[in-house]
Amino acid sequence: MRRRKKLHNGLLVVVTIVVALVAAIAAVEIVLSASPASHIVQTGERAFGAERTLALREYRPSTRLAFAPPPIRSTHDENALPLYPIVTDRDGFIRSEMWHEAADATIVFLGGSTTEGMFVAPPNRFPAEAAALLSKRTGLKVNTLNGGRSGNNTMHANLLLTGKVLALRPTAVVLMENVNDMGTLSTYGTYWNASSDYALVRTVRRPIETAFRSMRDAVIPHTYRAIRRALRRQDDRSGAPERAASVVPEAAIPAEKSALWEHQYEMAVRQFVGTARAWRVHPVLMTQVWIGSPGERGDPGLLARDRLEQRGFNADSFAGVHARFNEIIRRVAQDEGAILIDLARAHPWTEQETYDGLHFSDAGSRVAATIISDTLGPWLALRSANRSP
């Protein structure tokens, strides 16, 4: 008992000293900050304040994750997996099983969830499958890197291109974006927004905030995730009537608003092509597949009718803007001399190949890889022949 009391008293002394020290430091900070000279920064000193950075929306490098698919994923595919793994390399790209240490060509794919292929078995994700098909078709050692990430738009691809892709000196870089640009521009009106998820410019967290988050993720990561899920479900239930009341059943997009979106999208795509060319990387543009709103088939999903209407779209207006964005891809490719892979027109896509009207199933992803191989194969073979001594 005496030993326990002694230990308690010692702990109390330590806590008292720590609290007193923190209070003293805080008092000194208050006094110094009130000084007229507090705003003066002398040569060699660092100016304090919030730091801002350009964001790379990527998976954390060297990470292994597993994702549970939504119910709609198995609606048309009885072979859907219960969990889909995503494993990243040291640069944050989704890893492919086939990799050549000394490749003849390297192709980087950038885009959103349709490029990422989260709910496609890893060997069947079209960047990985395309590598196998191209290597077999050309006899070359072809590596591909999957830089897709759910939610990314073309401006995120531009940041990734500049921030990490160009450093790899790839042979070509492939862009497939459309719907995420539509979502960003219809929601915020611009790529430069303050969204916590999609903003291009981010404010760096203060050290104390970073320390707290790191401690939370190290000590109670699963508890925190469970709490977040519970709060999200509660928010969805409480907000449902309000969201339903705001839905416009026959939403239509004013022509001037659509034209503004299209202009920004085109400039972002042209920036992508110009940046790649400036660094002697061949740009490749792909159109995006969309076969209709799943809401028309009674299926829930990302592009279900109610979700479209919350963004001010109906099935017709969404289809119209999506088609015009694809036309922009075709026009920019022609204007700039970029390779065009016209996925949208190259194949009569079915519900079995796009499980929610937009995202590929395993079968659809393999078809996309074949189309990519049919387009890039002859180009890679010709490039290799011209480079031969």
C-alpha positions in Angstrom: 0.0 0.0 0.0 2.8 2.4 1.0 4.6 1.6 -2.3 1.5 2.3 -4.3 1.0 5.6 -2.6 4.6 6.6 -3.2 4.2 5.8 -6.9 1.0 7.8 -7.0 2.6 10.8 -5.4 5.6 10.6 -7.8 3.2 10.5 -10.8 1.3 13.5 -9.5 4.5 15.5 -9.2 5.5 14.6 -12.8 2.1 15.6 -14.1 2.2 18.9 -12.1 5.6 19.7 -13.5 4.5 19.0 -17.1 1.4 21.1 -16.7 3.3 24.0 -15.2 5.9 23.8 -18.0 3.3 23.9 -20.7 1.5 26.8 -19.0 4.8 28.7 -18.7 5.6 28.1 -22.4 2.0 29.2 -23.3 2.4 32.4 -21.3 5.7 33.2 -22.9 4.1 32.7 -26.4 1.3 35.0 -25.5 3.7 37.7 -24.3 5.9 37.5 -27.3 3.0 37.4 -29.8 1.7 40.7 -28.3 5.0 42.4 -28.8 5.1 45.1 -31.6 8.1 43.3 -33.1 6.4 39.9 -33.4 5.6 40.4 -37.1 9.2 41.2 -38.0 11.2 38.4 -39.7 14.9 38.9 -39.9 17.2 37.5 -42.5 17.7 33.7 -42.1 14.5 33.3 -40.0 11.5 31.3 -41.1 8.1 33.1 -41.5 5.4 31.3 -39.6 1.9 30.6 -40.9 -0.1 28.0 -42.7 1.7 26.2 -45.5 -0.1 25.2 -48.7 0.8 22.5 -51.2 -0.5 21.0 -54.4 -2.1 17.7 -53.7 -1.3 14.4 -55.3 -4.4 12.3 -55.1 -2.9 8.9 -55.0 -2.8 5.7 -53.0 -0.3 5.7 -50.2 3.0 4.2 -51.5 3.8 0.6 -50.5 0.4 -0.1 -49.1 -1.8 -3.2 -49.2 -5.6 -2.7 -49.0 -8.8 -4.8 -49.6 -12.1 -3.3 -50.7 -15.6 -4.9 -50.3 -17.7 -4.4 -53.4 -21.1 -2.8 -53.4 -24.1 -5.1 -54.1 -24.5 -3.8 -57.7 -21.1 -5.3 -58.5 -22.5 -8.9 -58.3 -25.8 -8.1 -60.0 -24.6 -9.2 -63.4 -21.6 -11.2 -62.4 -21.9 -14.3 -60.2 -18.1 -14.6 -60.2 -17.6 -11.3 -58.3 -15.1 -11.6 -55.5 -16.0 -10.9 -51.8 -12.9 -8.6 -51.5 -10.7 -6.9 -54.1 -7.1 -6.2 -53.2 -5.1 -3.1 -54.2 -1.4 -3.2 -53.6 0.8 -0.2 -54.4 4.4 0.2 -55.2 6.8 2.7 -53.7 5.5 5.5 -56.0 1.8 4.9 -55.2 0.9 3.1 -58.4 -1.3 0.0 -58.3 1.0 -2.9 -58.8 0.8 -5.4 -61.6 2.0 -9.0 -61.3 3.9 -8.8 -64.6 6.9 -6.5 -64.4 10.1 -6.4 -66.5 13.2 -5.0 -64.7 14.5 -3.8 -68.1 11.5 -2.8 -70.2 11.5 -1.8 -73.8 8.5 0.5 -73.2 6.6 1.8 -70.1 3.1 3.1 -70.3 1.4 5.0 -67.5 -2.4 5.1 -67.1 -4.0 8.0 -65.3 -7.7 8.5 -64.5 -10.4 7.9 -61.9 -12.1 4.8 -60.7 -12.7 3.5 -64.2 -8.9 3.3 -64.7 -8.2 2.2 -61.1 -10.5 -0.9 -61.5 -11.1 -1.3 -57.8 -13.7 -4.0 -58.2 -11.9 -5.9 -61.0 -9.6 -8.9 -60.2 -6.0 -7.6 -60.3 -4.8 -9.5 -63.4 -7.9 -8.3 -65.3 -7.5 -4.6 -64.6 -7.0 -3.2 -68.1 -3.6 -1.5 -67.4 -2.2 -4.9 -66.3 -3.9 -6.9 -69.0 -2.8 -4.5 -71.6 0.8 -5.0 -70.6 0.5 -8.8 -71.2 -1.3 -8.3 -74.5 1.2 -5.7 -75.8 4.2 -7.8 -74.8 2.7 -10.8 -76.6 1.7 -8.8 -79.6 4.9 -6.9 -80.2 7.5 -9.2 -78.7 8.7 -6.2 -76.6 9.0 -6.1 -72.8 6.1 -3.7 -72.0 5.5 -2.4 -68.5 2.3 -0.5 -67.5 1.7 1.5 -64.4 -1.9 2.1 -63.0 -2.1 5.6 -61.5 -5.9 5.6 -61.4 -7.6 6.8 -58.2 -11.3 7.1 -57.5 -12.5 10.7 -57.7 -9.6 12.0 -59.7 -10.3 14.4 -62.5 -8.1 15.7 -65.3 -6.5 18.4 -63.2 -5.5 15.8 -60.6 -4.0 13.8 -63.5 -2.0 17.0 -64.5 -0.6 17.2 -61.0 0.3 13.5 -61.0 1.9 13.8 -64.4 4.1 16.7 -63.3 4.7 15.5 -59.7 5.7 11.9 -60.3 5.0 10.4 -63.8 7.5 12.6 -65.8 10.3 11.6 -63.4 9.9 8.0 -64.6 10.5 9.0 -68.3 7.7 6.7 -69.6 7.2 6.0 -73.3 3.5 7.1 -73.2 0.9 8.3 -70.7 -2.7 7.5 -71.1 -5.5 9.7 -69.8 -9.1 8.6 -69.4 -11.3 11.1 -67.6 -14.8 12.4 -68.1 -17.4 11.8 -65.3 -15.2 13.0 -62.5 -14.7 16.3 -64.3 -18.4 16.5 -64.9 -19.0 16.0 -61.1 -16.4 18.5 -60.0 -17.4 21.2 -62.5 -21.2 20.8 -61.9 -20.7 20.9 -58.2 -18.2 23.7 -57.8 -18.1 25.4 -61.2 -14.3 25.2 -61.3 -11.4 22.9 -60.7 -10.1 25.3 -58.0 -12.4 24.6 -55.1 -12.2 24.2 -51.4 -13.4 20.6 -51.2 -11.7 18.5 -48.6 -11.6 15.7 -51.1 -11.0 17.3 -54.5 -9.2 20.6 -53.9 -6.0 21.0 -55.9 -4.4 23.2 -53.2 -4.3 21.9 -49.6 -3.3 23.5 -46.3 -0.6 21.5 -44.5 -1.8 20.4 -41.1 -0.2 21.8 -38.0 2.3 19.5 -36.3 0.1 19.0 -33.3 -2.8 18.0 -35.5 -0.6 15.6 -37.5 0.6 14.1 -34.2 -2.9 13.6 -33.0 -4.0 12.0 -36.2 -1.0 9.7 -36.2 -1.7 8.6 -32.6 -5.3 8.0 -33.5 -4.4 5.9 -36.5 -1.8 4.0 -34.6 -3.9 3.3 -31.5 -7.6 3.1 -32.5 -7.7 2.8 -36.4 -10.6 0.3 -36.5 -12.6 2.0 -33.7 -12.3 5.3 -35.5 -13.4 3.8 -38.8 -16.4 2.1 -37.1 -17.4 5.5 -35.6 -17.1 7.2 -38.9 -19.2 4.6 -40.7 -21.9 4.9 -38.0 -22.0 8.7 -38.3 -22.1 8.5 -42.1 -25.1 6.1 -41.9 -26.8 8.3 -39.5 -26.2 11.4 -41.7 -27.5 9.5 -44.7 -30.7 8.7 -42.8 -31.3 12.1 -41.4 -30.5 13.9 -44.6 -32.5 11.7 -46.9 -35.8 13.7 -46.7 -34.0 17.0 -47.3 -32.1 15.7 -50.3 -35.2 14.1 -51.7 -37.0 17.5 -51.5 -34.2 19.2 -53.4 -34.3 16.8 -56.4 -35.5 18.4 -59.6 -37.3 15.6 -61.5 -36.7 17.0 -65.0 -33.3 18.7 -64.5 -31.8 20.5 -67.5 -28.4 22.0 -67.9 -28.4 25.6 -69.2 -26.3 25.9 -72.3 -24.0 28.6 -71.0 -23.2 26.6 -67.9 -22.5 23.4 -69.9 -20.3 25.5 -72.3 -18.3 26.8 -69.3 -17.7 23.2 -68.1 -16.7 22.1 -71.5 -14.2 25.0 -71.9 -12.5 24.2 -68.6 -12.4 20.5 -69.4 -10.9 21.1 -72.8 -8.2 23.4 -71.4 -7.3 20.7 -68.7 -7.0 18.0 -71.4 -4.9 20.3 -73.6 -2.6 21.1 -70.6 -2.1 17.3 -70.1 -1.2 16.8 -73.8 1.1 19.8 -73.8 2.9 18.9 -70.6 3.6 15.3 -71.8 4.9 16.5 -75.2 7.2 19.1 -73.6 8.9 16.2 -71.8 9.0 13.9 -74.8 6.3 11.6 -73.4 3.7 10.6 -76.0 0.2 11.5 -74.9 -2.7 9.1 -75.4 -6.3 10.1 -74.8 -9.1 7.6 -74.2 -12.9 8.2 -74.4 -14.9 6.9 -71.5 -17.6 4.3 -71.8 -21.1 4.9 -70.5 -24.1 2.9 -71.5 -26.9 4.6 -69.6 -28.0 5.4 -66.1 -28.4 2.4 -63.8 -31.4 4.3 -62.4 -33.2 3.5 -65.7 -32.8 -0.2 -64.9 -33.9 0.1 -61.3 -30.4 -0.6 -59.9 -28.8 1.5 -57.1 -25.3 2.8 -57.9 -23.0 5.8 -58.3 -25.1 7.0 -61.3 -28.5 6.1 -60.1 -31.3 8.5 -61.0 -31.5 10.2 -57.6 -27.8 10.8 -57.5 -27.8 12.3 -60.9 -30.6 14.6 -59.9 -28.8 15.8 -56.8 -26.2 17.1 -59.2 -28.8 18.8 -61.3 -28.8 16.1 -64.1 -31.3 13.8 -65.5 -30.5 10.8 -67.7 -30.7 12.8 -70.9 -28.7 15.9 -69.7 -26.0 13.7 -68.2 -25.7 11.7 -71.4 -25.5 14.9 -73.4 -22.6 16.4 -71.4 -20.8 13.1 -71.2 -21.0 12.7 -75.0 -19.7 16.2 -75.5 -16.8 15.6 -73.1 -15.9 12.5 -75.2 -16.1 14.7 -78.3 -13.6 17.1 -76.7 -11.2 14.1 -76.2 -11.5 13.2 -79.9 -11.0 16.8 -81.0 -8.0 17.5 -78.8 -6.4 14.2 -79.9 -6.8 15.3 -83.6 -5.7 18.8 -83.0 -2.6 17.9 -81.0 -1.6 14.7 -82.8 -2.1 12.6 -79.7 -3.1 8.9 -80.1 -6.8 8.4 -79.6 -8.2 5.2 -78.1 -12.0 5.5 -78.6 -13.3 3.0 -76.1 -16.8 4.4 -76.3 -17.1 3.7 -80.0 -14.9 0.7 -80.4 -17.2 -1.9 -78.9 -21.0 -2.5 -78.3 -20.8 -2.4 -74.5 -23.2 -4.4 -72.4 -24.4 -4.5 -68.8 -22.3 -7.6 -68.3 -19.2 -5.5 -69.2 -20.1 -2.3 -67.3 -21.8 -3.4 -64.1 -23.2 0.0 -63.2 -23.3 1.5 -66.7 -19.8 3.1 -66.2 -17.3 0.9 -64.3 -15.9 -2.2 -66.0 -16.5 -5.8 -64.8 -13.7 -8.3 -65.3 -15.1 -9.1 -68.8 -15.4 -5.4 -69.8 -11.9 -4.6 -68.5 -10.4 -7.4 -70.6 -12.2 -6.0 -73.7 -10.8 -2.6 -72.9 -7.3 -4.1 -72.7 -7.8 -5.7 -76.1 -8.9 -2.4 -77.6 -5.9 -0.6 -76.1 -3.6 -3.3 -77.4 -5.0 -3.1 -80.9 -4.3 0.7 -80.9 -1.0 0.9 -79.2 0.5 -2.4 -80.4 1.2 -1.2 -84.0 2.5 2.1 -82.7 4.9 0.5 -80.3 6.1 -2.0 -83.0 6.7 0.9 -85.5 8.5 2.9 -82.8 10.7 0.0 -81.9 11.5 -0.7 -85.6 12.5 3.0 -86.2 14.8 3.0 -83.1 16.6 -0.2 -84.2 20.2 0.2 -85.5 
